[in-house]
Amino acid sequence: MIGAGIKNLKDLAPLRPFLSSKEMLIVLDNAESVLDPQGTSNQEIHALVEELSQFQNVCLCITSRISIIPPDCETLDIPTLPMEAARDTFHRIYKNGERPDCVDDILKQLDFHPLSITLLATVAHHNKWDTGRLAQEWGQHRTGILRTEHNKSLAATIELSLASPMFQELGPDARDLLGVVAFFPQGVDEKNFDWLFPTISNRKRVFDKLCILSLIYRSNGFVTMLTPLRDHLSPKDPNSSPLLCATKERYFSRLSVYVYPGRPSFEKTRWITLEDVNVEHLLDVFTTIDANSTRVWDACCDFMEHLLWRKNRPIMLGPKFEGLPDDHPSKPRCLYHFSRVFLSVGNTVEAKHVLLHTLKLWRERGDDFRVAQTLAELAETNRGLGHFTEGIQQARDSLEIYERFNHTVEQAGALCRLARLLYGDQQLDAAEEAVSRAIDLSSDKDDQLKLCISHRVLGNILRSKGETERAIGHFETALGIASSLNWSNEQFWNHHCLAELFHDRGRLDEARAHIERTRSYVFDDMYNLGSAMRLQACFWHKQGRFEGARLEAIGAVDVFEKLGAANDVEDCRKLLRQIEEEMEGHGVPQ
């Protein structure tokens, strides 16, 4: 209007009198279109915007998806909305008087992204959907419904960013990289760039530019993106993305590493504790679209083995394994590993159910060695259920098969399981004899893991027999082996046993020290966390610290309920009732 423009104006000289005449607020909204470094006349426009930022009387406000702005401007990253603000934003547009939980669930799944929430509310309002229909549409189409009648949509906004000169300058690999980041729920670990994308020479630069464009963001060592962007950018057919398929193969190769404490490869498996959610999603997708691939099911077994040693937790893949036909070659192996996942989190009821099916399949195949393995796990499961007679017989049956195979390492494991069952059945002398044989066999074969567990079992047997110093010696031996293996799970359980022993003997300072050490080895292991909380509750209960004991017992109940560890839940509830009864008797408020 005033005749000032890039073609006939090198700076703001003609406008300076007006710009310096009074205090003013100048807003450059959606400025990524003019500040894009690869855009037309970018240098000239950027110079003018930078000069605007120098005026003392001017408050310059720039909104932009890209973070390239004058250096004198203060940069503010705009976060997603808090729940209350997201809810208010939605219901200001969608006015039907209801605020059901299903709407809150959708808002959470949108990562509280303002534009997505506005579009969702507008679409629901225009279509006169009730909340039930809204939930149904979201369940079927997710972010695909975020399109209004006025051609405003989330997809168009995202594609506008992808059409920018700065994004186009990154080359054809950029879109594929976005697709891989979008596919994984956690995004991609920055330490994995070189390992995952060796064929893309400028990978780190591309990721940096994608961050500048606000298409991805960095969070706790990962590059990830908001859920609405992920829904749009994730490959609809994963097999159609060569980069994603190559990524899958790299993960499958990484999972195939043998996992066993004391082996050189064991230290290389820590990565699973950070990326287990990504791997489980990868397997969930590819067991659906490549169900006939043995390699996919092998990767599932490897994944469960990694979790067993590194991060005990439930998994969501169970229906996939149970849904395989009984004659599928991978089914018994998948079920066997799945049962061990159940057992590791204390869900002995489900573990037994799965193992009985597994045992039937291995017997039908005539694989005696796998039958022995399954019987050994069934024996351990029955110990957890308190079915000692049944478990003792299964442990002996597995031992007999291993003796027939002359497999001394597995014989040691079966003897150790037998000893634990005999110990649970109060057959202490027979238990000591069995575990002593296990120690001899493990020492001969230098199997440090089985040796470690056997010493811990013997320590518990001797503790029950009142031989305190001998028990302490075996616990400390086991602890030393576990430390050399750098296996946190066995370190946890040996400190747990020592804490119980010292507490029973009234050596409270030593007990307290070992209780504190158990907390050091919980990490991401939910079952161990619940066990540590139960141990602390017992300790404080006996010391008369009822309030703390009650809180720890409640926490343990909550953890074990989430894991489906029914016996542990009942044990902790019983402890909680005892604590609350004593609190009531002492007049302590709850």
PAKOL-220209 format. One record per residue (C-alpha): residue in three letters; x, z, y. Coordinates in steps of 0.25 Angstrom, whole numbers, plus 2048, in hexadecimal, padded with zeros to 3 digits. Layout:
N
ALAXZY/...
end
This chain:
590
MET800800800/ILE80C80380A/GLY8147F7805/ALA81F8007FE/GLY8237FB7F0/ILE82F7F97E8/LYS8317EA7EC/ASN8327EE7FB/LEU8377FC7FB/LYS8448027F7/ASP8418107FA/LEU836818800/ALA83B81780F/PRO82E811815/LEU82681C80E/ARG82F828812/PRO82882C81F/PHE81B82D817/LEU82183480B/SER82883E813/SER81C84181D/LYS81584C815/GLU815853808/MET80F84B7FD/LEU80D84A7EE/ILE81083C7E7/VAL80C83A7D9/LEU81182F7D0/ASP8088307C4/ASN80C8297B7/ALA8198257BD/GLU81F8217B0/SER81A8137B3/VAL8238127C0/LEU82F81B7BB/ASP8328157AE/PRO8418117AF/GLN83E8047A8/GLY8328007B1/THR8327F67BC/SER8397FA7C9/ASN83C8087C3/GLN84880B7CB/GLU8428087D8/ILE8358107D5/HIS83D81B7D0/ALA84681B7DC/LEU83981C7E5/VAL8338277DC/GLU84082F7DD/GLU84082E7EC/LEU8328337ED/SER83783F7E6/GLN8418427F1/PHE8378457FC/GLN8368537FF/ASN827853803/VAL82384B7F7/CYS81F8517EA/LEU8208467E0/CYS8188477D3/ILE81B83D7C7/THR81483C7BA/SER81A8347B0/ARG81C8337A1/ILE82B8307A3/SER83483A7A8/ILE83C8317B1/ILE83A8367BF/PRO8428397CB/PRO84C8447C9/ASP84784D7D5/CYS83A84E7CE/GLU83785A7C5/THR8328567B8/LEU82785D7B1/ASP82385A7A3/ILE81485B7A2/PRO810862795/THR80486078C/LEU7F886978F/PRO7F687778A/MET7EA879781/GLU7E187E78C/ALA7E4873796/ALA7E286978B/ARG7D586E787/ASP7D086F795/THR7D5860798/PHE7CD85C78C/HIS7C086378F/ARG7C085F79E/ILE7BD851799/TYR7B685478B/LYS7AB85D790/ASN7A2861784/GLY7A4870786/GLU7AB872778/ARG7B9876776/PRO7BB875767/ASP7C8878760/CYS7C886975B/VAL7CB865769/ASP7D686E76B/ASP7DC86975E/ILE7DC85B763/LEU7E285F770/LYS7ED866768/GLN7EF859760/LEU7F085176D/ASP7FC85A771/PHE7F485E77E/HIS7F7851784/PRO7EF84F791/LEU7EC840790/SER7E8841782/ILE7DF84D785/THR7D8846790/LEU7D6839788/LEU7D184177D/ALA7C7848785/THR7C383B78C/VAL7C083477F/ALA7B883F77A/HIS7B0841787/HIS7AD832788/ASN7A9831779/LYS7A083D77A/TRP7A784376D/ASP7A5851769/THR7B1859765/GLY7AE856756/ARG7AF847758/LEU7BB848761/ALA7C2850756/GLN7BE84574C/GLU7C383A755/TRP7D0841757/GLY7D2843748/GLN7D0834746/HIS7D782E751/ARG7DF838758/THR7E5833765/GLY7DF825763/ILE7D282B769/LEU7D982D776/ARG7D482177D/THR7C9821788/GLU7BF81678C/HIS7C7813798/ASN7D380F790/LYS7DB81B792/SER7E281F786/LEU7EE827780/ALA7F381B779/ALA7F3813786/THR7FB81E78D/ILE80581E782/GLU80780F781/LEU80980F790/SER81581878F/LEU81A80F783/ALA81880278C/SER821808797/PRO82E80179A/MET83780D797/PHE83080E789/GLN8327FF786/GLU84080078A/LEU84380977E/GLY8417FD775/PRO8387FC768/ASP83D808761/ALA83781176B/ARG829810766/ASP82D812758/LEU83481E75B/LEU828823762/GLY820820756/VAL82A82974D/VAL829835757/ALA81A833757/PHE819833748/PHE820841746/PRO81884D74B/GLN82485474F/GLY82A847755/VAL839845752/ASP84484F752/GLU84F84A75C/LYS85A84D753/ASN85484374A/PHE855837753/ASP86283174D/TRP85E83473F/LEU84F82E740/PHE852822749/PRO86081D746/THR85C80F748/ILE858811757/SER86481175F/ASN85F81776C/ARG855821766/LYS85982D76E/ARG85882577B/VAL84A820777/PHE84582E774/ASP84A833781/LYS843827788/LEU83682B780/CYS837839785/ILE838834794/LEU82C82C791/SER82583878C/LEU82183177F/ILE82883C778/TYR82E84A77B/ARG838853776/SER83486076F/ASN83D86A767/GLY84785F763/PHE83C855760/VAL837849767/THR828848766/MET81B84476D/LEU80D849770/THR803847765/PRO7FB83C76D/LEU80783376E/ARG80B836760/ASP7FD83175B/HIS7FE824763/LEU80D821760/SER80E826751/PRO80F819748/LYS801817742/ASP807811735/PRO814819733/ASN81980E729/SER819804734/SER82380B73C/PRO831808737/LEU83881373F/LEU82E81D73A/CYS83081972B/ALA83F81A72E/THR83D828733/LYS83582B727/GLU84082771E/ARG84A82F725/TYR84283B724/PHE83F839715/SER84E837713/ARG85184471A/LEU84784B711/SER84D847705/VAL859850707/TYR85A85B6FC/VAL855868701/TYR85B8746FB/PRO863880701/GLY8728806FF/ARG8728716FD/PRO87A869708/SER86D86170C/PHE86586E70F/GLU86A87071D/LYS865862720/THR85786571D/ARG85486F729/TRP84E863731/ILE84186472A/THR83E871731/LEU83D86A73E/GLU83685D739/ASP82D86172D/VAL82185E735/ASN826850738/VAL82A84E729/GLU81C853724/HIS81584972D/LEU81E83D729/LEU81B84171A/ASP80C84271D/VAL80B834723/PHE81482D719/THR80E83470C/THR80182E711/ILE806820714/ASP81181F709/ALA80A8276FE/ASN81081E6F3/SER81E8216F8/THR82682B6EF/ARG83082C6FB/VAL825832704/TRP82183D6F9/ASP8308406F6/ALA831842705/CYS82684C705/CYS82C8546F9/ASP839854701/PHE83285970E/MET82C865706/GLU839868700/HIS83F86970E/LEU834872713/LEU83687B707/TRP84487E70B/ARG84387D71A/LYS83587F71F/ASN82B885716/ARG81D88171B/PRO81087B716/ILE80F86C717/MET803862719/LEU80785870E/GLY80185F702/PRO7F4856701/LYS7FD84A701/PHE80484F6F4/GLU7F88546ED/GLY7F08476F0/LEU7FB83F6E8/PRO7F683A6DB/ASP7FB8436D0/ASP8038376CA/HIS80A8356D7/PRO8198366D4/SER81B83F6E0/LYS8108486DF/PRO8168546D6/ARG8228546DE/CYS81B8556EB/LEU8118606E6/TYR81D8686E1/HIS8248686EF/PHE81686B6F5/SER8148776ED/ARG82287C6F1/VAL81E87B700/PHE8118836FD/LEU81A88D6F5/SER82488E701/VAL81989370A/GLY81389D701/ASN8068946FD/THR8078976EE/VAL7F98946EB/GLU7FB8856F0/ALA8098846EA/LYS8038886DC/HIS7F887E6DD/VAL8028736E0/LEU80C8776D6/LEU8028776CB/HIS7FE8696CE/THR80D8656CF/LEU81086C6C1/LYS8058636BB/LEU80A8566C1/TRP8198596BC/ARG81485D6AE/GLU80C8506AD/ARG8198486B1/GLY8218506A7/ASP82C8556B1/ASP8308626AB/PHE83A8656B6/ARG8308636C1/VAL82686C6B9/ALA8318776B9/GLN8328766C8/THR8238776CA/LEU8228836C0/ALA82D88A6C8/GLU8258886D5/LEU81888C6CE/ALA81F8996CA/GLU82389C6D8/THR8158996DD/ASN80F8A26D3/ARG8198AD6D7/GLY8138AC6E5/LEU8058AD6E0/GLY8098B96D8/HIS8068B26CB/PHE8138B76C4/THR80F8B56B5/GLU80C8A66B8/GLY8188A46C1/ILE8228AB6B7/GLN81D8A16AC/GLN81F8956B5/ALA82D89A6B9/ARG83189B6AA/ASP82B88E6A7/SER8338876B2/LEU83F88E6AD/GLU83E88A69F/ILE83D87B6A4/TYR84987D6AD/GLU8518836A1/ARG84D877699/PHE85386E6A3/ASN85F8776A4/HIS85D8776B4/THR8648846B7/VAL8618836C6/GLU8528826C4/GLN85388D6B9/ALA8588966C4/GLY84C8936CD/ALA8428956C2/LEU8498A36BE/CYS8488A76CD/ARG8398A46CE/LEU8378AB6C1/ALA83E8B76C6/ARG8368B76D3/LEU8298B76CA/LEU82E8C26C1/TYR8328CA6CD/GLY8238C86D3/ASP81E8CC6C5/GLN8278D96C6/GLN82F8D56BA/LEU83C8D96C1/ASP8468D96B6/ALA8418CB6B1/ALA8428C66BF/GLU8508CB6C1/GLU8558C56B4/ALA84E8B76B8/VAL8548B76C6/SER8628BB6C1/ARG8628AF6B8/ALA85E8A66C4/ILE86A8AC6CC/ASP8738A96C0/LEU86E89A6BF/SER86E8986CE/SER87D89D6CF/ASP8818946C4/LYS87B8886CB/ASP87F88D6D9/ASP87088B6DD/GLN8718946EA/LEU8638936ED/LYS85D8976E0/LEU8688A26E0/CYS8648A76EE/ILE8558A86EA/SER8598AF6DC/HIS8618B96E3/ARG8558BC6ED/VAL84B8BD6E1/LEU8558C76DA/GLY8568CF6E7/ASN8478D16E7/ILE8478D56D8/LEU8528DF6DA/ARG84A8E46E7/SER83E8E76DE/LYS8478EE6D4/GLY84C8F76DE/GLU85A8F26DE/THR85C8F16ED/GLU86B8EE6EF/ARG86B8E36E4/ALA85F8DD6EA/ILE8658DC6F8/GLY8728D66F1/HIS86A8CB6EC/PHE8628C86F8/GLU86F8C8700/THR8758BE6F6/ALA8688B56F7/LEU8698B6707/GLY8778B2706/ILE8748A66FE/ALA8688A2707/SER8718A3713/SER87B89A70D/LEU87089070A/ASN86B891718/TRP85D893712/SER85489B71B/ASN84989D711/GLU8518A5707/GLN8588AC713/PHE84A8B0717/TRP8468B570A/ASN8528BD707/HIS8518C4715/HIS8428C7711/CYS8468CD704/LEU8518D670A/ALA8478DA715/GLU83D8DF70B/LEU8488E6702/PHE84E8EE70E/HIS8408F1713/ASP83C8F7706/ARG8488FF706/GLY846904714/ARG8528FD719/LEU84A8F9725/ASP8558F472F/GLU85A8EA724/ALA84C8E6721/ARG8498E372F/ALA8568DB730/HIS8528D2724/ILE8448D072A/GLU8498CB737/ARG8528C172F/THR8468BC728/ARG8418B7735/SER84E8AF737/TYR84B8A672B/VAL83C8A472D/PHE83E897735/ASP83288D732/ASP82F894725/MET821899727/TYR8208A0719/ASN82D8A871C/LEU8278AB72A/GLY81B8B1724/SER8248B971A/ALA82D8BE725/MET8208C372D/ARG81B8CA720/LEU8288D071E/GLN8298D572D/ALA81A8DA72B/CYS81E8E271F/PHE82A8E8726/TRP8238EC732/HIS8178F172A/LYS8208FB723/GLN8268FF730/GLY818903736/ARG8198F7740/PHE80B8F373D/GLU8098EA749/GLY8158E1747/ALA8128E1738/ARG8048DD73A/LEU8088D1743/GLU8128CC739/ALA8088CD72D/ILE7FE8C5735/GLY8098BB738/ALA80C8BA729/VAL7FE8B8725/ASP7FC8AD72F/VAL8098A672A/PHE8058A771B/GLU7F78A271E/LYS7FC896725/LEU805893718/GLY7FA89670E/ALA8038A1708/ALA7F78A9703/ASN7FE8B46FB/ASP8078B7707/VAL7FA8B7710/GLU7F48C1707/ASP8008C9707/CYS8028CA716/ARG7F38CD718/LYS7F48D870F/LEU8008DD717/LEU7F88DB724/ARG7ED8E371F/GLN7F68EF71B/ILE7FD8EE729/GLU7EF8EE730/GLU7EA8FA728/GLU7F690272B/MET7F58FE73A/GLU7E6903739/GLY7EB910732/HIS7F591373D/GLY7EC90F748/VAL7F490374D/PRO7EB8F9754/GLN7EB8EB74E/
end
